[in-house]
Amino acid sequence: MEIELAANLVGLAISVFIGRFAYAGYAAVGSPNLLRLTIAFISISAGFVMLASALFAGPGLSVAINTAGLTAQAVGYFFIAMSHGLKSSFDFLPSKRGTALLFIPFTTAPFIIPGNSIEHLVRSISFILLVYVSIETMASYMQTRKSSTLMIGSGLGTLAAAEIVAWYGFIFPGAFALPALLAKVAGFGLMVVPFSRLGLGRVEKVDGV
């Protein structure tokens, strides 16, 4: 439990830092996309708080708190997906096609999850959102060849991989929870440096501003 608690606290610290950097960028240029990213990492931070709290709750209550934490993080992933194509200049211009695709997970997830578990559903949505936004971001990297875009895309891809690892926990309970959590923390860690540019006021262009 100590390692899981430490990993959740590290994840919380990283997500709070990224949220602070995103808010700094929003305060500087007033971009709606940066506001969405701020909300995203606030939600992700709240998720880490709940996941850490679940470690101290009773058996029945811990499941509910854990699911609530995963749901909060899925909401955060949704807001990140709304600001897809994270170029190193943070010039977010999501297309109408891309925005429409964001709703696909909510219509397809009930048909691909194994069983009717709420946690299955939440993880399905999180995985699809993360795969979508990581592909969009890597496509942006292929155009710009900016290292910060590559780091963000890699981080999002690692988060998607973490959800895949977590799925094995449904087959082998408890065996993959820690590796999945560590992969999730690593994914957010990869995004710290690119987003720190926002906190340093080094925003070149956002939404054409």
KAKACOR-V887312 format. One line per field, one symbol per residue. psi: psi as a letter, one per 40 degrees, with the letter a starting at -180 (. if undefined). A space follows every 50 residues. Layout:
psi: ???
//
This chain:
psi: ddddddddddddddddddddddddddddefhddddddddddddddddddd dddddeiidddddddddddddddddddddddefifgidefghghiddddd ddeddddddeeeihaehdddddddddddddddddddddddddddfhdddd dddddddddddddddddedddghededdddddddddddddedddddddde efhdhhfe.
//
